[in-house]
Amino acid sequence: MIAARIVSIASLIVLCACAAPADQTPSPASGEAAGGEVQGLRDGRTTLAVGQTLLISLPSNATTGYAWTLSGSNSEVLKPGTPFGQEVIDAHAPGMVGVGGNTLWRFLAGQPGTVRLSLAYRRAWETNTRPAETATYTIVVR
């Protein structure tokens, strides 16, 4: 019974995520103030105001040997924040091993411009193979 509820809730979350607009732009009507945090839109475009914080969160599990690597962040447009590339493990029962979580990156929108962030999920020793997963973010700071 509990497993069925969890699956139902997870399905609802995925469906809601799929219905998100292609351009995630904070608006005054939504109560988003300058200096607020905005979730990055994976494989889409996210618009921020100078001073706002961008949060990128991707599922990960370091116990598999896989980790996300980031390129494209060398810019005054987006400055690294905290956490930056840190994996946060999901809640789990004591003694459980192999539990995944999410890797988080925060950036501060420093000045107007456009940045494309590319992330690859791969094992460090598998240099001649394609990543298991990729994600791109186009960030526009106004």
Steps between C-alpha positions, in 0.01 A plus 500: 500500500777742593700405189196571281462845656867576448476397134188714457665803657819453296292470181315820582828685559639380165182602318507845658865542402417408140233769491747776595543782246805497270615840630514530877500874563438641847225759500388754759153344490641171629649674802857439381708789628848603391744292700269193502594145398394362161510131402686448170297348217681190369552504121320834488541871567489668839492878543634671811544855623841615622528399867277194478627150575478213252460149642576193290416162651565172317442143622821317583645204685871518577503138617472394133818685407307753294527873562386814323765721339427860406636712216413849386490667840807723459319830483431821684137449401463205742720481807531172697308486827459242777443208465687455175505146364413343837298179515216501752394146591128412520354415839543130573485242777812464717749253356368523143778524243494602135242774554493769234409863524549820303806702407443871556654811348416857594603801295458871565389707201782756490446703184277497189583244233431147378681184613457140386581245768568141394510207741601140437434201730785254465762296678837676518690197369275452194659766283427345158128445551198722469352632825215298650298821508535867402323821592524852359376828639477829316505779755410858411576770759330836446 
